[in-house]
Amino acid sequence: MKKVVSIERKPSAHWVGDGFPVRTVFSFDTLGYRISPFLLLDYAGPAEFVPANDPRGVDEHPHRGFETVTVVYQGELEHRDSAGNHGKIGPGDVQWMTAASGVIHEEKHSREFTRLGGTLEMVQLWVNLPAEFKMGPPAYQTILDRQIPTVSLPDDAGTLRLIAGEFEGVKGPAQTFTPVNLWELRLKTYHRAELMLPPGFTTAVFVLRGEIALADSERAGEADLALLTREGERLHIEAREDATLLILNGAAIDEPVAAYGPFVMNSKLEITRAIEDYHSGRLGRLAA
Ligand code: MN
């Protein structure tokens, strides 16, 4: 049975651009190789935005060497990048962007959400790429709510949505470069889930709502992240109140990490090259 290694509490709050009041739940700086293949988790909101004319968000910026996965719970976002991709995602939708060799993109509130105002709530997870794919072509998957399968848990305990990976023979739609299970679990008060996970994989549980007890004792509440042992295949979770959780599970990438802002490579030299490539326009540009 999996045990709790640590619980990350009280994540640090800051703004990303003028549209995303985020709490950084973990980063490579805080959890390092223990959380591989994951690099960062930002939780934005829930936050209220009054109606406005100009979409708030983050202006154009680069990424290289990894993937950004954005899951929207409330509100609506629009994205466009130098590879010519454009997408709009709302509640329940996911955008899985593979930066790989590099993109320039902007991430904004959608025009309609900007005009009407309302509550914004989303998470952005960074997933590392193995060295062999870091300089591959950028890619982009818009995964709509209706494409994400939901499995009912035994004893009417709740539901599990599969964004990526496989659960009891059901597959999630996201294409990944290394084995990743990204599941959203909704558990009802005083109900339990027993999940079977691949042996040896990194496992963490992020609490969006409610309170849970993990591995029979450790408690985690809103915006907490529990890191579990890689050993053991069985994960017990009990809801102390109705809970919405993200289960992060994946094969660790056993390679050096050199992380600098929006670039995640394997060496300092590759970071220097990424910065040079960005400044000389080799990561492309956004259409005016
Ligand atoms: Mn970005």
Residues whose N, C-alpha, C, O or C-beta is under 5 A from the ligand:
A	BS01	MN	none
